[in-house]
Amino acid sequence: MENFSVAISFKGSLGWVEYDEAAHKVKITLGDDEGRILAEKFLTTPHKIKIPHETLLDFTEEDIDPNASAQALKIVLTRLWEATGVHVDWSRPVDYVKAHRHY
């Protein structure tokens, strides 16, 4: 299985979130300790999230555990910035960030 990774940033510091599919574990690598701690707490805690269905008005509140699967983590990542200030850089190549951990 291939691990899921996505780039993140916080107050000028670059890093990434990685999900180990086999271990069902989220790991955050970020040079800023404040951002790393905020992200770790948020991404290891289950959340109640309204999930859309057939229409824009069709939502159900579901319990989402970000450690359950890569798909569950991706859903919770959509709420990370608003809750913590840690930005998910969906379009930034994560391999580049892993090789160059600065702007």
RAZICOR-V366167 format. One record per backbone hydrogen bond with DSSP energy under -0.5 kcal/mol. CO is the residue of the C=O (numbers start at 1). NH is the residue of the N-H. E is the energy in kcal/mol with one decimal. If there is no record, write none. Layout:
BEGIN
co=(CO/CO)
nh=(NH/NH)
e=(E/E)
END
This chain:
BEGIN
co=(4/6/7/8/9/10/13/14/15/16/17/18/18/19/19/20/20/25/27/28/29/31/32/33/34/35/36/37/38/39/40/41/42/47/47/49/49/51/55/55/57/58/60/62/62/63/64/64/65/69/70/71/72/73/74/75/76/77/77/79/80/80/80/81/85/87/87/88/89/89/92/93/93/94/95/96/100)
nh=(19/17/89/15/87/13/10/31/8/29/6/20/27/4/21/24/25/20/18/30/16/33/36/37/38/39/40/41/42/43/44/44/45/49/64/51/62/60/53/58/59/53/51/49/64/65/47/66/68/73/74/75/76/77/78/78/79/80/81/83/84/85/86/85/87/9/89/90/7/92/7/96/97/98/99/100/102)
e=(-3.2/-2.7/-2.4/-2.3/-2.7/-1.9/-2.2/-0.9/-2.5/-2.8/-2.0/-0.5/-2.9/-1.3/-0.9/-1.7/-1.4/-2.9/-2.9/-0.5/-2.5/-0.7/-2.4/-2.7/-2.3/-2.7/-2.8/-2.4/-2.3/-3.0/-0.6/-0.7/-0.9/-0.7/-3.5/-0.6/-2.6/-1.8/-0.7/-1.1/-0.9/-1.9/-3.0/-2.8/-0.6/-0.5/-2.5/-0.7/-2.2/-2.2/-2.4/-1.8/-2.1/-2.7/-0.9/-0.8/-1.9/-1.0/-0.5/-1.6/-2.4/-0.6/-0.6/-2.2/-0.6/-2.1/-0.7/-1.4/-0.6/-1.3/-0.5/-0.5/-1.6/-2.4/-1.4/-2.3/-1.2)
END
